[in-house]
Amino acid sequence: MKVAYRAHNLIDAHLARHVLEDAGVPAFVFGEDLLGAAGELPVFGVLRVCVPDAAWPEADAALQAAGLRGGPDGPAADPVPGLLPA
């Protein structure tokens, strides 16, 4: 699995997932269940939208076409070192 999109909030994560699924790419939102565990504290970097390795080129193209893949300031596509999807 590759991290295709790092979301800032739950709506952002599901928006990216729906863009990918509309393009025929299977997508999974990881970290969604961790949001309730944090309570009132802001948690960043928890939500990730992942795709199978083989679907990475199509996922990247779909996110770019939807304007969800920014430049250097946009959501990172590279996984955090030492952090693997569940």
All heavy atoms as a GROMACS GRO file, in nm:
protein
  617
    1MET      N    1   0.083  -0.118   0.000
    1MET     CA    2   0.000   0.000   0.000
    1MET      C    3   0.088   0.124   0.000
    1MET      O    4   0.189   0.128   0.066
    1MET     CB    5  -0.088   0.002   0.124
    1MET     CG    6  -0.190  -0.108   0.132
    1MET     SD    7  -0.316  -0.095   0.009
    1MET     CE    8  -0.437   0.000   0.094
    2LYS      N    9   0.044   0.223  -0.075
    2LYS     CA   10   0.112   0.352  -0.079
    2LYS      C   11   0.018   0.461  -0.029
    2LYS      O   12  -0.102   0.457  -0.056
    2LYS     CB   13   0.155   0.389  -0.220
    2LYS     CG   14   0.279   0.320  -0.266
    2LYS     CD   15   0.326   0.384  -0.394
    2LYS     CE   16   0.471   0.348  -0.413
    2LYS     NZ   17   0.550   0.456  -0.462
    3VAL      N   18   0.074   0.558   0.040
    3VAL     CA   19  -0.005   0.672   0.084
    3VAL      C   20  -0.020   0.765  -0.035
    3VAL      O   21   0.078   0.820  -0.086
    3VAL     CB   22   0.063   0.745   0.202
    3VAL    CG1   23  -0.017   0.868   0.240
    3VAL    CG2   24   0.078   0.652   0.321
    4ALA      N   25  -0.142   0.780  -0.081
    4ALA     CA   26  -0.168   0.865  -0.197
    4ALA      C   27  -0.200   1.007  -0.155
    4ALA      O   28  -0.177   1.101  -0.230
    4ALA     CB   29  -0.285   0.809  -0.278
    5TYR      N   30  -0.254   1.022  -0.032
    5TYR     CA   31  -0.298   1.155   0.011
    5TYR      C   32  -0.298   1.162   0.163
    5TYR      O   33  -0.346   1.070   0.229
    5TYR     CB   34  -0.439   1.179  -0.043
    5TYR     CG   35  -0.491   1.320  -0.023
    5TYR    CD1   36  -0.449   1.423  -0.105
    5TYR    CD2   37  -0.582   1.349   0.076
    5TYR    CE1   38  -0.497   1.552  -0.088
    5TYR    CE2   39  -0.631   1.476   0.094
    5TYR     CZ   40  -0.586   1.578   0.011
    5TYR     OH   41  -0.634   1.705   0.029
    6ARG      N   42  -0.246   1.269   0.217
    6ARG     CA   43  -0.252   1.296   0.361
    6ARG      C   44  -0.357   1.404   0.382
    6ARG      O   45  -0.344   1.513   0.330
    6ARG     CB   46  -0.118   1.343   0.414
    6ARG     CG   47  -0.016   1.236   0.411
    6ARG     CD   48   0.109   1.276   0.487
    6ARG     NE   49   0.211   1.179   0.462
    6ARG     CZ   50   0.214   1.057   0.516
    6ARG    NH1   51   0.120   1.023   0.600
    6ARG    NH2   52   0.309   0.973   0.487
    7ALA      N   53  -0.458   1.369   0.458
    7ALA     CA   54  -0.571   1.459   0.476
    7ALA      C   55  -0.556   1.544   0.602
    7ALA      O   56  -0.498   1.500   0.701
    7ALA     CB   57  -0.700   1.378   0.483
    8HIS      N   58  -0.614   1.664   0.596
    8HIS     CA   59  -0.612   1.754   0.710
    8HIS      C   60  -0.732   1.728   0.801
    8HIS      O   61  -0.727   1.758   0.920
    8HIS     CB   62  -0.614   1.899   0.663
    8HIS     CG   63  -0.495   1.934   0.580
    8HIS    ND1   64  -0.369   1.942   0.632
    8HIS    CD2   65  -0.483   1.959   0.448
    8HIS    CE1   66  -0.283   1.974   0.536
    8HIS    NE2   67  -0.352   1.983   0.423
    9ASN      N   68  -0.839   1.672   0.746
    9ASN     CA   69  -0.957   1.641   0.826
    9ASN      C   70  -1.032   1.526   0.758
    9ASN      O   71  -0.996   1.482   0.649
    9ASN     CB   72  -1.047   1.764   0.844
    9ASN     CG   73  -1.089   1.825   0.712
    9ASN    OD1   74  -1.146   1.757   0.626
    9ASN    ND2   75  -1.062   1.953   0.693
   10LEU      N   76  -1.136   1.480   0.824
   10LEU     CA   77  -1.209   1.363   0.776
   10LEU      C   78  -1.280   1.388   0.644
   10LEU      O   79  -1.282   1.302   0.555
   10LEU     CB   80  -1.311   1.319   0.882
   10LEU     CG   81  -1.374   1.183   0.865
   10LEU    CD1   82  -1.267   1.075   0.853
   10LEU    CD2   83  -1.464   1.154   0.983
   11ILE      N   84  -1.334   1.507   0.627
   11ILE     CA   85  -1.402   1.540   0.501
   11ILE      C   86  -1.302   1.540   0.386
   11ILE      O   87  -1.330   1.488   0.277
   11ILE     CB   88  -1.475   1.676   0.513
   11ILE    CG1   89  -1.587   1.664   0.615
   11ILE    CG2   90  -1.528   1.721   0.378
   11ILE    CD1   91  -1.651   1.794   0.653
   12ASP      N   92  -1.186   1.595   0.410
   12ASP     CA   93  -1.079   1.599   0.310
   12ASP      C   94  -1.038   1.457   0.270
   12ASP      O   95  -1.018   1.428   0.152
   12ASP     CB   96  -0.961   1.676   0.370
   12ASP     CG   97  -0.860   1.720   0.269
   12ASP    OD1   98  -0.898   1.745   0.153
   12ASP    OD2   99  -0.742   1.733   0.307
   13ALA      N  100  -1.027   1.368   0.368
   13ALA     CA  101  -0.989   1.229   0.341
   13ALA      C  102  -1.093   1.159   0.253
   13ALA      O  103  -1.059   1.090   0.157
   13ALA     CB  104  -0.970   1.153   0.472
   14HIS      N  105  -1.220   1.178   0.285
   14HIS     CA  106  -1.324   1.111   0.208
   14HIS      C  107  -1.341   1.173   0.070
   14HIS      O  108  -1.377   1.104  -0.026
   14HIS     CB  109  -1.455   1.108   0.286
   14HIS     CG  110  -1.454   1.001   0.392
   14HIS    ND1  111  -1.482   0.869   0.365
   14HIS    CD2  112  -1.425   1.006   0.524
   14HIS    CE1  113  -1.471   0.798   0.475
   14HIS    NE2  114  -1.436   0.879   0.572
   15LEU      N  115  -1.314   1.301   0.058
   15LEU     CA  116  -1.316   1.364  -0.074
   15LEU      C  117  -1.212   1.298  -0.164
   15LEU      O  118  -1.241   1.260  -0.277
   15LEU     CB  119  -1.288   1.514  -0.063
   15LEU     CG  120  -1.269   1.588  -0.195
   15LEU    CD1  121  -1.400   1.594  -0.271
   15LEU    CD2  122  -1.216   1.727  -0.169
   16ALA      N  123  -1.090   1.282  -0.113
   16ALA     CA  124  -0.984   1.218  -0.191
   16ALA      C  125  -1.020   1.073  -0.223
   16ALA      O  126  -0.998   1.025  -0.335
   16ALA     CB  127  -0.851   1.225  -0.116
   17ARG      N  128  -1.076   1.001  -0.124
   17ARG     CA  129  -1.115   0.862  -0.149
   17ARG      C  130  -1.220   0.852  -0.259
   17ARG      O  131  -1.211   0.767  -0.347
   17ARG     CB  132  -1.169   0.800  -0.021
   17ARG     CG  133  -1.190   0.648  -0.037
   17ARG     CD  134  -1.270   0.591   0.072
   17ARG     NE  135  -1.411   0.613   0.034
   17ARG     CZ  136  -1.512   0.591   0.112
   17ARG    NH1  137  -1.496   0.550   0.234
   17ARG    NH2  138  -1.635   0.612   0.069
   18HIS      N  139  -1.318   0.942  -0.258
   18HIS     CA  140  -1.422   0.938  -0.361
   18HIS      C  141  -1.367   0.974  -0.499
   18HIS      O  142  -1.409   0.916  -0.600
   18HIS     CB  143  -1.539   1.030  -0.324
   18HIS     CG  144  -1.622   0.975  -0.213
   18HIS    ND1  145  -1.698   0.861  -0.227
   18HIS    CD2  146  -1.641   1.017  -0.086
   18HIS    CE1  147  -1.759   0.834  -0.114
   18HIS    NE2  148  -1.726   0.928  -0.026
   19VAL      N  149  -1.273   1.066  -0.505
   19VAL     CA  150  -1.209   1.100  -0.633
   19VAL      C  151  -1.139   0.976  -0.688
   19VAL      O  152  -1.150   0.943  -0.807
   19VAL     CB  153  -1.109   1.216  -0.616
   19VAL    CG1  154  -1.015   1.227  -0.735
   19VAL    CG2  155  -1.183   1.347  -0.594
   20LEU      N  156  -1.067   0.906  -0.602
   20LEU     CA  157  -0.994   0.786  -0.646
   20LEU      C  158  -1.091   0.675  -0.688
   20LEU      O  159  -1.071   0.610  -0.791
   20LEU     CB  160  -0.902   0.738  -0.535
   20LEU     CG  161  -0.786   0.832  -0.505
   20LEU    CD1  162  -0.714   0.791  -0.377
   20LEU    CD2  163  -0.688   0.837  -0.621
   21GLU      N  164  -1.195   0.653  -0.610
   21GLU     CA  165  -1.290   0.547  -0.644
   21GLU      C  166  -1.365   0.579  -0.773
   21GLU      O  167  -1.395   0.488  -0.851
   21GLU     CB  168  -1.386   0.523  -0.529
   21GLU     CG  169  -1.320   0.454  -0.412
   21GLU     CD  170  -1.412   0.434  -0.293
   21GLU    OE1  171  -1.520   0.495  -0.288
   21GLU    OE2  172  -1.373   0.356  -0.205
   22ASP      N  173  -1.395   0.707  -0.797
   22ASP     CA  174  -1.460   0.745  -0.923
   22ASP      C  175  -1.370   0.719  -1.043
   22ASP      O  176  -1.418   0.697  -1.154
   22ASP     CB  177  -1.501   0.892  -0.921
   22ASP     CG  178  -1.623   0.917  -0.833
   22ASP    OD1  179  -1.692   0.819  -0.796
   22ASP    OD2  180  -1.648   1.035  -0.801
   23ALA      N  181  -1.238   0.722  -1.020
   23ALA     CA  182  -1.141   0.693  -1.126
   23ALA      C  183  -1.113   0.543  -1.138
   23ALA      O  184  -1.029   0.503  -1.218
   23ALA     CB  185  -1.011   0.769  -1.099
   24GLY      N  186  -1.181   0.461  -1.057
   24GLY     CA  187  -1.162   0.317  -1.064
   24GLY      C  188  -1.045   0.266  -0.981
   24GLY      O  189  -1.003   0.152  -0.998
   25VAL      N  190  -0.996   0.348  -0.890
   25VAL     CA  191  -0.882   0.309  -0.806
   25VAL      C  192  -0.934   0.273  -0.667
   25VAL      O  193  -1.002   0.355  -0.604
   25VAL     CB  194  -0.780   0.425  -0.794
   25VAL    CG1  195  -0.666   0.388  -0.701
   25VAL    CG2  196  -0.728   0.465  -0.930
   26PRO      N  197  -0.905   0.153  -0.618
   26PRO     CA  198  -0.948   0.119  -0.482
   26PRO      C  199  -0.870   0.204  -0.381
   26PRO      O  200  -0.748   0.215  -0.390
   26PRO     CB  201  -0.914  -0.030  -0.468
   26PRO     CG  202  -0.816  -0.058  -0.576
   26PRO     CD  203  -0.835   0.044  -0.684
   27ALA      N  204  -0.941   0.266  -0.288
   27ALA     CA  205  -0.877   0.354  -0.191
   27ALA      C  206  -0.930   0.325  -0.051
   27ALA      O  207  -1.046   0.287  -0.034
   27ALA     CB  208  -0.904   0.500  -0.228
   28PHE      N  209  -0.843   0.342   0.047
   28PHE     CA  210  -0.876   0.312   0.185
   28PHE      C  211  -0.834   0.430   0.273
   28PHE      O  212  -0.725   0.482   0.258
   28PHE     CB  213  -0.804   0.185   0.230
   28PHE     CG  214  -0.823   0.070   0.135
   28PHE    CD1  215  -0.733   0.048   0.033
   28PHE    CD2  216  -0.934  -0.012   0.147
   28PHE    CE1  217  -0.752  -0.056  -0.057
   28PHE    CE2  218  -0.952  -0.116   0.057
   28PHE     CZ  219  -0.862  -0.139  -0.044
   29VAL      N  220  -0.920   0.469   0.366
   29VAL     CA  221  -0.888   0.576   0.461
   29VAL      C  222  -0.839   0.510   0.589
   29VAL      O  223  -0.911   0.432   0.652
   29VAL     CB  224  -1.011   0.665   0.490
   29VAL    CG1  225  -0.978   0.770   0.595
   29VAL    CG2  226  -1.060   0.732   0.363
   30PHE      N  227  -0.715   0.541   0.627
   30PHE     CA  228  -0.657   0.489   0.750
   30PHE      C  229  -0.648   0.602   0.853
   30PHE      O  230  -0.618   0.715   0.818
   30PHE     CB  231  -0.517   0.433   0.724
   30PHE     CG  232  -0.518   0.306   0.644
   30PHE    CD1  233  -0.485   0.309   0.510
   30PHE    CD2  234  -0.552   0.185   0.701
   30PHE    CE1  235  -0.487   0.194   0.433
   30PHE    CE2  236  -0.554   0.070   0.625
   30PHE     CZ  237  -0.521   0.074   0.492
   31GLY      N  238  -0.672   0.569   0.978
   31GLY     CA  239  -0.662   0.665   1.086
   31GLY      C  240  -0.794   0.727   1.125
   31GLY      O  241  -0.800   0.807   1.219
   32GLU      N  242  -0.899   0.690   1.057
   32GLU     CA  243  -1.031   0.747   1.084
   32GLU      C  244  -1.077   0.717   1.226
   32GLU      O  245  -1.134   0.803   1.293
   32GLU     CB  246  -1.130   0.690   0.982
   32GLU     CG  247  -1.265   0.751   0.984
   32GLU     CD  248  -1.350   0.703   0.867
   32GLU    OE1  249  -1.308   0.614   0.791
   32GLU    OE2  250  -1.460   0.757   0.853
   33ASP      N  251  -1.051   0.597   1.273
   33ASP     CA  252  -1.094   0.558   1.407
   33ASP      C  253  -1.011   0.622   1.518
   33ASP      O  254  -1.053   0.625   1.633
   33ASP     CB  255  -1.087   0.406   1.422
   33ASP     CG  256  -1.183   0.335   1.329
   33ASP    OD1  257  -1.285   0.397   1.292
   33ASP    OD2  258  -1.156   0.220   1.292
   34LEU      N  259  -0.897   0.675   1.486
   34LEU     CA  260  -0.812   0.737   1.586
   34LEU      C  261  -0.856   0.877   1.623
   34LEU      O  262  -0.813   0.931   1.724
   34LEU     CB  263  -0.666   0.742   1.537
   34LEU     CG  264  -0.602   0.606   1.510
   34LEU    CD1  265  -0.464   0.625   1.451
   34LEU    CD2  266  -0.594   0.526   1.638
   35LEU      N  267  -0.941   0.937   1.543
   35LEU     CA  268  -0.983   1.074   1.569
   35LEU      C  269  -1.060   1.085   1.700
   35LEU      O  270  -1.042   1.180   1.776
   35LEU     CB  271  -1.065   1.128   1.453
   35LEU     CG  272  -0.990   1.144   1.322
   35LEU    CD1  273  -1.083   1.197   1.215
   35LEU    CD2  274  -0.871   1.236   1.339
   36GLY      N  275  -1.147   0.992   1.729
   36GLY     CA  276  -1.225   0.997   1.852
   36GLY      C  277  -1.141   0.974   1.976
   36GLY      O  278  -1.173   1.021   2.084
   37ALA      N  279  -1.029   0.905   1.962
   37ALA     CA  280  -0.943   0.877   2.077
   37ALA      C  281  -0.871   1.002   2.125
   37ALA      O  282  -0.831   1.009   2.240
   37ALA     CB  283  -0.841   0.769   2.040
   38ALA      N  284  -0.857   1.100   2.040
   38ALA     CA  285  -0.783   1.221   2.078
   38ALA      C  286  -0.870   1.318   2.155
   38ALA      O  287  -0.820   1.411   2.215
   38ALA     CB  288  -0.728   1.288   1.953
   39GLY      N  289  -1.001   1.300   2.151
   39GLY     CA  290  -1.090   1.390   2.223
   39GLY      C  291  -1.089   1.528   2.163
   39GLY      O  292  -1.106   1.546   2.044
   40GLU      N  293  -1.068   1.628   2.244
   40GLU     CA  294  -1.070   1.767   2.202
   40GLU      C  295  -0.935   1.814   2.149
   40GLU      O  296  -0.921   1.925   2.102
   40GLU     CB  297  -1.113   1.857   2.318
   40GLU     CG  298  -1.254   1.830   2.365
   40GLU     CD  299  -1.358   1.861   2.258
   40GLU    OE1  300  -1.343   1.963   2.188
   40GLU    OE2  301  -1.452   1.783   2.243
   41LEU      N  302  -0.832   1.733   2.161
   41LEU     CA  303  -0.699   1.773   2.116
   41LEU      C  304  -0.687   1.758   1.965
   41LEU      O  305  -0.731   1.658   1.909
   41LEU     CB  306  -0.592   1.687   2.183
   41LEU     CG  307  -0.586   1.696   2.335
   41LEU    CD1  308  -0.485   1.596   2.388
   41LEU    CD2  309  -0.549   1.836   2.378
   42PRO      N  310  -0.626   1.855   1.899
   42PRO     CA  311  -0.607   1.840   1.754
   42PRO      C  312  -0.500   1.736   1.725
   42PRO      O  313  -0.395   1.734   1.788
   42PRO     CB  314  -0.562   1.980   1.711
   42PRO     CG  315  -0.503   2.041   1.833
   42PRO     CD  316  -0.576   1.981   1.950
   43VAL      N  317  -0.530   1.649   1.633
   43VAL     CA  318  -0.436   1.545   1.592
   43VAL      C  319  -0.406   1.566   1.445
   43VAL      O  320  -0.497   1.577   1.364
   43VAL     CB  321  -0.496   1.405   1.616
   43VAL    CG1  322  -0.400   1.297   1.570
   43VAL    CG2  323  -0.530   1.386   1.763
   44PHE      N  324  -0.278   1.572   1.411
   44PHE     CA  325  -0.238   1.596   1.273
   44PHE      C  326  -0.159   1.478   1.219
   44PHE      O  327  -0.087   1.412   1.292
   44PHE     CB  328  -0.153   1.723   1.264
   44PHE     CG  329  -0.224   1.845   1.314
   44PHE    CD1  330  -0.196   1.896   1.439
   44PHE    CD2  331  -0.322   1.904   1.239
   44PHE    CE1  332  -0.262   2.007   1.487
   44PHE    CE2  333  -0.390   2.016   1.285
   44PHE     CZ  334  -0.360   2.068   1.410
   45GLY      N  335  -0.174   1.453   1.091
   45GLY     CA  336  -0.096   1.348   1.026
   45GLY      C  337  -0.151   1.208   1.047
   45GLY      O  338  -0.083   1.111   1.016
   46VAL      N  339  -0.269   1.196   1.103
   46VAL     CA  340  -0.326   1.065   1.130
   46VAL      C  341  -0.401   1.010   1.010
   46VAL      O  342  -0.393   0.892   0.980
   46VAL     CB  343  -0.421   1.073   1.253
   46VAL    CG1  344  -0.494   0.943   1.275
   46VAL    CG2  345  -0.343   1.110   1.376
   47LEU      N  346  -0.472   1.096   0.939
   47LEU     CA  347  -0.555   1.052   0.827
   47LEU      C  348  -0.473   1.035   0.700
   47LEU      O  349  -0.407   1.129   0.654
   47LEU     CB  350  -0.667   1.152   0.803
   47LEU     CG  351  -0.774   1.159   0.911
   47LEU    CD1  352  -0.865   1.277   0.887
   47LEU    CD2  353  -0.853   1.030   0.915
   48ARG      N  354  -0.479   0.914   0.645
   48ARG     CA  355  -0.407   0.884   0.522
   48ARG      C  356  -0.500   0.810   0.428
   48ARG      O  357  -0.574   0.722   0.472
   48ARG     CB  358  -0.285   0.797   0.551
   48ARG     CG  359  -0.189   0.860   0.647
   48ARG     CD  360  -0.080   0.764   0.694
   48ARG     NE  361  -0.118   0.628   0.728
   48ARG     CZ  362  -0.172   0.589   0.844
   48ARG    NH1  363  -0.203   0.675   0.935
   48ARG    NH2  364  -0.198   0.462   0.866
   49VAL      N  365  -0.496   0.844   0.301
   49VAL     CA  366  -0.571   0.771   0.199
   49VAL      C  367  -0.468   0.689   0.123
   49VAL      O  368  -0.375   0.743   0.064
   49VAL     CB  369  -0.647   0.867   0.104
   49VAL    CG1  370  -0.722   0.787   0.000
   49VAL    CG2  371  -0.740   0.956   0.184
   50CYS      N  372  -0.484   0.557   0.129
   50CYS     CA  373  -0.386   0.467   0.069
   50CYS      C  374  -0.447   0.391  -0.048
   50CYS      O  375  -0.568   0.368  -0.053
   50CYS     CB  376  -0.337   0.368   0.174
   50CYS     SG  377  -0.254   0.447   0.313
   51VAL      N  378  -0.359   0.355  -0.140
   51VAL     CA  379  -0.398   0.277  -0.259
   51VAL      C  380  -0.299   0.162  -0.276
   51VAL      O  381  -0.186   0.169  -0.227
   51VAL     CB  382  -0.399   0.365  -0.386
   51VAL    CG1  383  -0.501   0.477  -0.374
   51VAL    CG2  384  -0.262   0.422  -0.416
   52PRO      N  385  -0.340   0.056  -0.345
   52PRO     CA  386  -0.246  -0.052  -0.373
   52PRO      C  387  -0.128  -0.001  -0.456
   52PRO      O  388  -0.143   0.093  -0.536
   52PRO     CB  389  -0.329  -0.153  -0.453
   52PRO     CG  390  -0.470  -0.122  -0.417
   52PRO     CD  391  -0.475   0.025  -0.392
   53ASP      N  392  -0.013  -0.062  -0.437
   53ASP     CA  393   0.108  -0.019  -0.510
   53ASP      C  394   0.086  -0.016  -0.661
   53ASP      O  395   0.130   0.076  -0.728
   53ASP     CB  396   0.225  -0.113  -0.478
   53ASP     CG  397   0.275  -0.097  -0.335
   53ASP    OD1  398   0.246   0.007  -0.273
   53ASP    OD2  399   0.341  -0.191  -0.286
   54ALA      N  400   0.016  -0.116  -0.713
   54ALA     CA  401  -0.004  -0.125  -0.858
   54ALA      C  402  -0.092  -0.012  -0.912
   54ALA      O  403  -0.085   0.023  -1.029
   54ALA     CB  404  -0.065  -0.260  -0.894
   55ALA      N  405  -0.174   0.047  -0.826
   55ALA     CA  406  -0.266   0.152  -0.870
   55ALA      C  407  -0.211   0.292  -0.849
   55ALA      O  408  -0.279   0.391  -0.876
   55ALA     CB  409  -0.398   0.138  -0.794
   56TRP      N  410  -0.085   0.302  -0.804
   56TRP     CA  411  -0.027   0.432  -0.772
   56TRP      C  412  -0.028   0.531  -0.890
   56TRP      O  413  -0.068   0.646  -0.871
   56TRP     CB  414   0.113   0.415  -0.717
   56TRP     CG  415   0.186   0.545  -0.704
   56TRP    CD1  416   0.293   0.586  -0.776
   56TRP    CD2  417   0.152   0.653  -0.619
   56TRP    NE1  418   0.330   0.712  -0.739
   56TRP    CE2  419   0.244   0.756  -0.643
   56TRP    CE3  420   0.052   0.674  -0.525
   56TRP    CZ2  421   0.240   0.877  -0.575
   56TRP    CZ3  422   0.049   0.795  -0.458
   56TRP    CH2  423   0.141   0.894  -0.483
   57PRO      N  424   0.013   0.493  -1.012
   57PRO     CA  425   0.012   0.591  -1.121
   57PRO      C  426  -0.127   0.648  -1.151
   57PRO      O  427  -0.142   0.768  -1.171
   57PRO     CB  428   0.066   0.513  -1.242
   57PRO     CG  429   0.144   0.400  -1.182
   57PRO     CD  430   0.072   0.366  -1.054
   58GLU      N  431  -0.228   0.561  -1.151
   58GLU     CA  432  -0.364   0.608  -1.176
   58GLU      C  433  -0.414   0.698  -1.062
   58GLU      O  434  -0.483   0.798  -1.085
   58GLU     CB  435  -0.461   0.490  -1.192
   58GLU     CG  436  -0.434   0.405  -1.314
   58GLU     CD  437  -0.330   0.297  -1.287
   58GLU    OE1  438  -0.290   0.277  -1.170
   58GLU    OE2  439  -0.288   0.232  -1.384
   59ALA      N  440  -0.377   0.663  -0.938
   59ALA     CA  441  -0.418   0.743  -0.823
   59ALA      C  442  -0.355   0.882  -0.828
   59ALA      O  443  -0.423   0.984  -0.805
   59ALA     CB  444  -0.379   0.672  -0.694
   60ASP      N  445  -0.228   0.888  -0.860
   60ASP     CA  446  -0.159   1.016  -0.868
   60ASP      C  447  -0.220   1.104  -0.976
   60ASP      O  448  -0.245   1.223  -0.955
   60ASP     CB  449  -0.010   0.993  -0.895
   60ASP     CG  450   0.071   1.120  -0.883
   60ASP    OD1  451   0.048   1.198  -0.788
   60ASP    OD2  452   0.158   1.143  -0.970
   61ALA      N  453  -0.250   1.045  -1.092
   61ALA     CA  454  -0.311   1.121  -1.202
   61ALA      C  455  -0.450   1.170  -1.164
   61ALA      O  456  -0.487   1.284  -1.194
   61ALA     CB  457  -0.317   1.034  -1.328
   62ALA      N  458  -0.529   1.086  -1.096
   62ALA     CA  459  -0.665   1.126  -1.057
   62ALA      C  460  -0.662   1.240  -0.956
   62ALA      O  461  -0.741   1.334  -0.965
   62ALA     CB  462  -0.740   1.006  -1.000
   63LEU      N  463  -0.571   1.234  -0.861
   63LEU     CA  464  -0.561   1.339  -0.760
   63LEU      C  465  -0.512   1.470  -0.823
   63LEU      O  466  -0.558   1.578  -0.785
   63LEU     CB  467  -0.469   1.296  -0.646
   63LEU     CG  468  -0.525   1.185  -0.556
   63LEU    CD1  469  -0.418   1.136  -0.459
   63LEU    CD2  470  -0.649   1.231  -0.483
   64GLN      N  471  -0.420   1.460  -0.917
   64GLN     CA  472  -0.373   1.580  -0.986
   64GLN      C  473  -0.485   1.642  -1.068
   64GLN      O  474  -0.504   1.764  -1.068
   64GLN     CB  475  -0.254   1.548  -1.076
   64GLN     CG  476  -0.126   1.534  -0.999
   64GLN     CD  477  -0.006   1.509  -1.091
   64GLN    OE1  478  -0.018   1.513  -1.213
   64GLN    NE2  479   0.108   1.484  -1.031
   65ALA      N  480  -0.563   1.559  -1.137
   65ALA     CA  481  -0.673   1.609  -1.219
   65ALA      C  482  -0.780   1.677  -1.133
   65ALA      O  483  -0.844   1.772  -1.178
   65ALA     CB  484  -0.735   1.495  -1.300
   66ALA      N  485  -0.797   1.630  -1.010
   66ALA     CA  486  -0.897   1.688  -0.920
   66ALA      C  487  -0.843   1.808  -0.844
   66ALA      O  488  -0.916   1.871  -0.769
   66ALA     CB  489  -0.945   1.582  -0.822
   67GLY      N  490  -0.715   1.839  -0.863
   67GLY     CA  491  -0.655   1.953  -0.794
   67GLY      C  492  -0.621   1.923  -0.649
   67GLY      O  493  -0.600   2.014  -0.571
   68LEU      N  494  -0.613   1.796  -0.614
   68LEU     CA  495  -0.580   1.758  -0.477
   68LEU      C  496  -0.433   1.729  -0.457
   68LEU      O  497  -0.390   1.705  -0.345
   68LEU     CB  498  -0.663   1.636  -0.435
   68LEU     CG  499  -0.813   1.660  -0.427
   68LEU    CD1  500  -0.885   1.530  -0.395
   68LEU    CD2  501  -0.844   1.766  -0.323
   69ARG      N  502  -0.358   1.729  -0.562
   69ARG     CA  503  -0.214   1.707  -0.550
   69ARG      C  504  -0.146   1.840  -0.575
   69ARG      O  505  -0.139   1.887  -0.687
   69ARG     CB  506  -0.167   1.603  -0.652
   69ARG     CG  507  -0.020   1.587  -0.662
   69ARG     CD  508   0.043   1.502  -0.554
   69ARG     NE  509  -0.004   1.366  -0.567
   69ARG     CZ  510  -0.041   1.294  -0.461
   69ARG    NH1  511  -0.038   1.343  -0.342
   69ARG    NH2  512  -0.084   1.172  -0.477
   70GLY      N  513  -0.101   1.903  -0.467
   70GLY     CA  514  -0.037   2.033  -0.479
   70GLY      C  515   0.111   2.020  -0.511
   70GLY      O  516   0.162   1.912  -0.536
   71GLY      N  517   0.178   2.132  -0.507
   71GLY     CA  518   0.322   2.135  -0.524
   71GLY      C  519   0.390   2.093  -0.394
   71GLY      O  520   0.338   2.010  -0.322
   72PRO      N  521   0.502   2.155  -0.362
   72PRO     CA  522   0.573   2.116  -0.240
   72PRO      C  523   0.493   2.144  -0.114
   72PRO      O  524   0.516   2.083  -0.012
   72PRO     CB  525   0.698   2.204  -0.242
   72PRO     CG  526   0.703   2.269  -0.374
   72PRO     CD  527   0.572   2.252  -0.441
   73ASP      N  528   0.396   2.237  -0.120
   73ASP     CA  529   0.318   2.268  -0.001
   73ASP      C  530   0.191   2.184   0.009
   73ASP      O  531   0.119   2.194   0.107
   73ASP     CB  532   0.278   2.416  -0.002
   73ASP     CG  533   0.398   2.507   0.009
   73ASP    OD1  534   0.500   2.463   0.066
   73ASP    OD2  535   0.390   2.621  -0.040
   74GLY      N  536   0.162   2.105  -0.093
   74GLY     CA  537   0.042   2.022  -0.092
   74GLY      C  538   0.061   1.900  -0.006
   74GLY      O  539   0.168   1.876   0.048
   75PRO      N  540  -0.045   1.820   0.009
   75PRO     CA  541  -0.035   1.697   0.088
   75PRO      C  542   0.072   1.604   0.033
   75PRO      O  543   0.084   1.587  -0.087
   75PRO     CB  544  -0.174   1.635   0.074
   75PRO     CG  545  -0.262   1.749   0.042
   75PRO     CD  546  -0.179   1.844  -0.040
   76ALA      N  547   0.150   1.550   0.122
   76ALA     CA  548   0.263   1.466   0.083
   76ALA      C  549   0.216   1.331   0.033
   76ALA      O  550   0.124   1.272   0.088
   76ALA     CB  551   0.358   1.447   0.202
   77ALA      N  552   0.280   1.282  -0.068
   77ALA     CA  553   0.249   1.149  -0.120
   77ALA      C  554   0.344   1.044  -0.061
   77ALA      O  555   0.317   0.927  -0.067
   77ALA     CB  556   0.260   1.148  -0.273
   78ASP      N  557   0.456   1.088  -0.006
   78ASP     CA  558   0.554   0.995   0.049
   78ASP      C  559   0.517   0.960   0.193
   78ASP      O  560   0.480   1.048   0.271
   78ASP     CB  561   0.694   1.056   0.046
   78ASP     CG  562   0.741   1.081  -0.096
   78ASP    OD1  563   0.700   1.005  -0.185
   78ASP    OD2  564   0.817   1.175  -0.116
   79PRO      N  565   0.527   0.833   0.229
   79PRO     CA  566   0.494   0.796   0.366
   79PRO      C  567   0.595   0.854   0.465
   79PRO      O  568   0.709   0.880   0.431
   79PRO     CB  569   0.499   0.643   0.364
   79PRO     CG  570   0.573   0.607   0.243
   79PRO     CD  571   0.565   0.720   0.147
   80VAL      N  572   0.548   0.872   0.587
   80VAL     CA  573   0.637   0.918   0.694
   80VAL      C  574   0.733   0.804   0.725
   80VAL      O  575   0.689   0.689   0.739
   80VAL     CB  576   0.554   0.955   0.818
   80VAL    CG1  577   0.644   0.989   0.936
   80VAL    CG2  578   0.460   1.069   0.786
   81PRO      N  579   0.864   0.832   0.734
   81PRO     CA  580   0.960   0.724   0.763
   81PRO      C  581   0.922   0.651   0.891
   81PRO      O  582   0.893   0.712   0.994
   81PRO     CB  583   1.093   0.798   0.780
   81PRO     CG  584   1.075   0.926   0.706
   81PRO     CD  585   0.929   0.960   0.720
   82GLY      N  586   0.918   0.520   0.882
   82GLY     CA  587   0.886   0.437   0.997
   82GLY      C  588   0.738   0.418   1.022
   82GLY      O  589   0.698   0.347   1.112
   83LEU      N  590   0.651   0.481   0.942
   83LEU     CA  591   0.507   0.468   0.960
   83LEU      C  592   0.451   0.390   0.842
   83LEU      O  593   0.462   0.430   0.728
   83LEU     CB  594   0.440   0.606   0.966
   83LEU     CG  595   0.289   0.607   0.984
   83LEU    CD1  596   0.252   0.552   1.121
   83LEU    CD2  597   0.236   0.749   0.970
   84LEU      N  598   0.391   0.275   0.874
   84LEU     CA  599   0.334   0.191   0.769
   84LEU      C  600   0.183   0.186   0.786
   84LEU      O  601   0.132   0.191   0.898
   84LEU     CB  602   0.391   0.050   0.780
   84LEU     CG  603   0.541   0.039   0.758
   84LEU    CD1  604   0.587  -0.106   0.786
   84LEU    CD2  605   0.578   0.079   0.618
   85PRO      N  606   0.109   0.177   0.676
   85PRO     CA  607  -0.037   0.163   0.688
   85PRO      C  608  -0.073   0.038   0.766
   85PRO      O  609  -0.001  -0.062   0.760
   85PRO     CB  610  -0.085   0.153   0.544
   85PRO     CG  611   0.027   0.202   0.461
   85PRO     CD  612   0.152   0.181   0.538
   86ALA      N  613  -0.182   0.042   0.837
   86ALA     CA  614  -0.226  -0.074   0.915
   86ALA      C  615  -0.272  -0.186   0.826
   86ALA      O  616  -0.318  -0.170   0.719
   86ALA     CB  617  -0.338  -0.033   1.009
   0.00000   0.00000   0.00000
